[in-house]
Amino acid sequence: MLKRQNPSTPKHSKGLAADGGALSMSHNDSRSFFNLSQLVLSAGQIKPSPALKHSKITYFEVEIVDVQSKKQICIVDKVPPASTLLDVKHKFHKACPQWYPSRVGLQLERNGPFLKDSISIQSLAVSSIITLYFTDLGQQVGWTTFFLTEYTGPLLIYLLFYIRLSTIYDQVESRKNFRHPVVHLACFCHCLHYIRHLLETLFVHKFSEGHTPLKNMIKGCAFYWGFTSWIAYYINHPRYTPPSFGHKQVSYAALAFLMCEAGNHFINVALAHQTNSGNRTCFPSPTYNPFTWLFLLVSCPNYTYEAGSWISFTVMTQTLPVGIFAFLMVIQMSLWAQKKHRLYLKRFYPEVRRKAAMIPIIF
């Protein structure tokens, strides 16, 4: 007897096969997704592409206006923020060749002070347009040229009087009269003084801001050259009368003169050393050199020594022209010392407040 087959069996087999296939496919998909995830994780975090940075530089425009007429002279454009005022002056010179940089004076306000060449343009800017007032400072000369001219004149002029040119003194009278030793000593001291100034100008002093008006040099030369002519004429005259107290007066005054000259030189060297080393945060202090110990009493010992040199020269030669010149020099140097002393008080008050400006205890 044949057994009747169940018709549902193949269908059930097909269903199982379909279910098994579906299960295997889902299992494969899971494994593929797992492998993809592992690949992504092993590759690390996906970094976004860097955005392009566009550098934006702000340029300034500098308007140059005449301080008198208030009319615009020119506009210096495309001035970088890092530029200095000297850079602006060079660009201004290219636009207006008749005004070279040292002749140009620029002010932020009409009645304000002249700005320094080292100041940055960015520090002056309130907006992208900067207005500066122009002043023609006139023809300029360098400080080195100024001092070399001012000091070379007295050196040569004195020597012309010392050799007693026939155009200045009567030759017959010059041959008759014997020269007192103080005349030779005075020539040596006078030449030493100006030779020291010339050498310090070349090798010791460092001048900033570089220029000064030509008219200042003319006035300085007229003062020094004129007084030198007057002084040299009297001291080298055939009828010159030696000092009243003779050899002692001359010797002590000459010794004081040489000490003041040495002190002045060492003070200038100490000040120059402080400037060159860049140590401007403290007041100059005395060293092992005894000539620098005057820093303990006054803030401007170089003026003290300079005044002492001319007072000593006056006592040594005992002439009226030297006395008048020394008197004027003491007044001028006292004014310079007071001005510098006030500046020192602002910068180094604790160290300077008990010091005098030029003469200990007095002022």
C-alpha positions in Angstrom: 0.0 0.0 0.0 1.4 3.2 -1.0 1.9 5.9 1.5 0.4 9.2 0.5 3.1 11.9 0.3 2.5 15.1 2.3 2.3 17.9 -0.2 3.5 20.4 2.4 6.9 18.8 2.7 8.5 20.4 -0.4 7.0 23.7 0.4 8.4 23.5 3.9 11.8 22.5 2.5 11.7 25.5 0.2 10.7 27.7 3.0 13.6 26.5 5.1 16.0 26.9 2.2 14.7 30.5 1.7 15.0 31.3 5.3 18.5 29.8 5.4 19.5 31.9 2.4 18.1 35.0 3.9 19.9 34.3 7.1 23.2 33.7 5.3 22.8 36.9 3.3 22.1 39.0 6.4 25.0 37.3 8.0 27.3 38.3 5.1 26.0 41.8 5.1 26.8 42.1 8.8 30.3 40.9 8.3 30.8 43.3 5.4 29.5 46.2 7.4 31.7 45.1 10.4 34.8 45.0 8.1 34.0 48.4 6.6 33.6 49.8 10.1 37.0 48.4 11.2 38.6 49.9 8.0 37.2 53.3 8.8 38.3 53.1 12.4 41.8 51.9 11.5 42.1 54.8 9.0 41.6 57.3 11.8 39.3 60.3 12.1 38.5 61.9 8.8 40.0 65.4 8.8 38.3 68.2 7.0 40.4 69.8 4.3 42.1 73.0 5.6 40.4 76.2 4.7 42.4 78.7 2.7 43.5 81.6 4.8 43.4 85.0 3.1 46.0 87.3 4.7 44.7 90.8 4.9 47.3 93.6 5.3 46.0 97.0 6.3 47.8 99.9 4.6 47.7 103.5 5.7 47.5 106.7 3.8 49.5 109.6 5.1 48.3 113.0 4.1 51.0 115.7 4.2 49.6 119.2 4.8 51.6 122.5 4.9 51.6 123.8 8.5 51.2 127.5 7.3 48.7 127.4 4.5 46.9 124.1 5.6 47.0 123.0 1.9 47.6 119.4 1.0 51.0 118.9 -0.5 50.7 115.2 -1.3 49.4 111.8 -0.1 51.8 109.0 0.6 49.7 105.8 0.0 50.2 102.1 0.7 52.3 102.7 3.9 52.7 99.3 5.8 51.9 99.4 9.6 55.5 98.5 10.4 56.9 101.5 8.6 58.6 104.3 10.5 58.3 108.1 10.0 61.7 108.0 8.3 60.2 105.6 5.7 57.4 108.1 5.1 59.9 110.9 4.7 61.8 108.9 2.0 58.6 108.3 0.1 57.7 112.0 0.5 61.1 112.9 -0.9 60.4 110.8 -4.0 57.2 112.7 -4.6 58.8 116.1 -3.8 62.5 115.9 -4.6 63.2 119.4 -3.3 62.7 118.3 0.3 65.2 115.6 1.4 64.3 113.6 4.6 66.6 115.5 7.0 64.9 118.8 5.9 61.4 117.6 6.6 59.7 118.2 9.9 56.5 116.4 10.6 54.0 117.2 13.4 50.8 115.4 14.4 49.3 118.8 15.4 50.1 122.2 14.1 51.6 123.4 17.4 52.9 120.1 18.5 56.5 118.9 18.7 58.3 117.4 15.7 58.0 113.7 15.6 61.1 111.5 15.7 62.1 109.5 12.7 62.0 106.2 14.7 58.4 106.4 15.6 56.1 103.8 14.0 53.2 104.8 11.8 50.9 102.4 13.5 51.3 104.2 16.8 50.1 107.4 15.2 47.1 105.9 13.4 43.5 106.5 14.6 42.1 105.6 11.2 43.5 104.4 7.9 44.2 108.0 7.0 46.9 109.9 9.0 47.3 113.7 8.6 50.7 115.1 9.3 51.8 118.8 9.2 54.9 119.6 7.2 57.5 122.2 8.1 60.6 123.0 6.0 63.5 122.9 8.5 65.9 124.5 6.1 69.3 123.2 5.0 70.6 120.6 7.4 74.1 119.4 8.4 75.1 116.3 10.3 76.0 116.5 14.0 79.5 115.1 13.2 80.1 117.8 10.6 78.7 120.4 13.0 81.1 119.6 15.8 84.1 119.0 13.6 83.6 122.4 12.0 83.0 124.1 15.3 86.1 122.7 17.0 88.5 122.8 14.1 88.2 126.5 13.7 89.4 127.5 17.2 92.3 125.0 16.9 93.6 126.6 13.6 92.8 130.2 14.5 94.8 130.0 17.8 97.8 128.6 16.0 97.7 131.5 13.5 98.0 134.0 16.3 100.6 131.9 18.1 103.0 132.1 15.2 102.5 135.9 15.2 101.8 136.5 11.5 103.1 139.8 10.2 99.5 140.7 9.2 98.4 140.6 12.8 101.3 141.8 14.9 104.2 144.3 14.2 107.2 142.1 13.4 109.8 144.5 15.0 107.9 144.5 18.3 107.5 140.8 18.1 111.2 140.2 17.8 112.1 142.6 20.7 109.7 141.1 23.3 110.5 137.8 24.9 107.7 135.3 25.2 106.7 134.3 28.7 106.5 130.5 29.3 102.8 130.9 30.0 102.2 131.8 26.4 103.6 128.4 25.2 101.7 126.6 28.0 98.5 128.4 27.0 98.9 127.3 23.4 99.5 123.7 24.5 96.4 123.7 26.8 94.1 125.4 24.2 95.1 123.0 21.5 94.8 120.0 23.8 91.3 121.1 24.7 90.0 121.2 21.1 92.0 118.2 19.9 90.2 116.2 22.7 86.9 117.5 21.5 87.7 116.5 17.9 88.8 113.0 18.8 85.8 112.4 21.0 83.5 113.6 18.2 85.0 111.0 15.9 85.5 108.0 18.3 83.4 108.5 21.4 80.2 110.3 20.9 77.2 108.7 19.1 74.8 111.2 17.7 71.1 110.5 17.3 68.6 112.0 14.9 71.5 112.9 12.8 71.0 116.5 11.7 70.7 120.1 12.8 69.9 123.3 10.9 72.8 125.0 9.1 72.0 128.3 10.8 72.8 126.7 14.2 76.3 125.7 13.0 76.9 129.2 11.7 75.9 130.7 15.1 78.1 128.2 17.0 81.1 128.8 14.7 80.7 132.6 15.0 80.7 132.3 18.8 83.7 129.9 19.2 85.7 131.3 16.3 85.1 134.9 17.3 86.1 134.4 20.9 89.1 132.3 20.0 90.4 135.2 17.8 89.9 137.6 20.7 91.5 135.3 23.3 94.5 134.4 21.0 95.2 138.0 20.1 95.6 139.0 23.7 97.6 136.0 24.9 100.0 136.0 22.0 100.4 139.8 21.8 104.0 141.0 22.2 102.9 143.2 25.1 101.1 140.5 26.9 101.6 140.7 30.7 102.1 137.4 32.6 99.9 136.5 35.7 100.4 138.5 38.9 101.4 135.7 41.1 103.9 134.3 38.7 105.0 130.7 38.4 102.8 129.3 41.3 99.6 130.7 39.8 100.4 129.3 36.4 101.4 125.9 37.7 98.4 125.3 39.9 96.0 126.6 37.3 97.6 124.4 34.6 97.4 121.3 36.8 93.7 122.0 37.5 93.1 122.5 33.8 94.7 119.1 32.9 92.7 117.4 35.7 89.5 118.8 34.4 90.3 117.8 30.9 91.0 114.2 32.0 87.9 114.1 34.0 85.8 115.4 31.2 87.2 112.7 28.9 86.6 109.9 31.3 83.0 111.1 32.0 82.3 111.2 28.2 83.7 107.7 27.8 81.5 106.4 30.7 78.4 108.0 29.2 79.2 106.6 25.7 79.8 103.1 27.1 76.4 103.2 28.8 74.7 104.3 25.5 76.5 101.7 23.4 75.7 98.9 25.8 72.0 99.7 25.7 71.8 100.0 29.5 69.6 103.1 29.8 67.4 101.8 32.6 69.7 103.2 35.4 71.6 106.3 36.1 75.4 106.2 35.2 77.3 105.0 38.2 80.9 105.8 39.2 83.6 103.2 38.5 87.0 102.5 39.9 88.3 105.6 38.0 88.4 108.5 40.5 87.4 111.0 37.8 84.0 109.3 37.6 83.3 109.7 41.3 81.8 113.1 40.6 78.7 111.1 39.6 78.0 110.7 43.3 77.5 114.5 43.7 76.1 115.8 40.4 74.1 114.5 37.5 76.1 116.2 34.8 79.8 116.0 35.8 80.9 116.6 32.2 79.6 120.1 32.4 81.3 120.5 35.7 84.7 119.5 34.3 84.2 121.7 31.2 83.5 124.8 33.4 86.5 123.9 35.5 88.7 123.8 32.4 87.8 127.3 31.3 88.0 128.8 34.8 91.5 127.3 35.2 92.5 128.6 31.8 91.3 132.1 32.9 93.4 131.9 36.1 96.4 130.6 34.2 96.4 133.3 31.5 94.8 136.2 33.6 93.2 137.8 30.6 89.8 139.6 30.3 88.7 137.9 27.0 89.2 134.4 28.6 87.3 135.5 31.7 84.3 136.7 29.7 84.3 133.5 27.6 84.5 131.3 30.7 81.6 133.3 32.3 79.4 132.8 29.2 80.3 129.1 29.0 79.4 128.5 32.7 76.0 130.1 32.1 75.3 128.1 29.0 76.4 124.8 30.6 74.4 125.5 33.7 71.3 125.8 31.5 72.1 122.6 29.7 72.8 120.8 33.0 69.5 122.0 34.5 67.6 120.8 31.5 69.3 117.4 31.6 68.9 117.2 35.4 65.1 117.6 35.0 65.1 114.8 32.5 67.1 112.6 34.8 64.6 113.3 37.6 61.8 111.9 35.5 63.7 108.8 34.6 65.9 108.0 37.6 64.2 109.9 40.5 65.4 107.8 43.4 69.1 108.0 42.2 69.2 111.6 41.2 66.9 113.4 43.7 69.8 114.2 46.1 72.3 115.2 43.5 72.9 118.7 42.2 72.8 119.4 38.5 76.4 120.7 37.9 78.0 122.3 41.0 77.8 120.1 44.2 75.4 121.4 46.8 74.8 124.7 44.9 72.8 123.8 41.8 
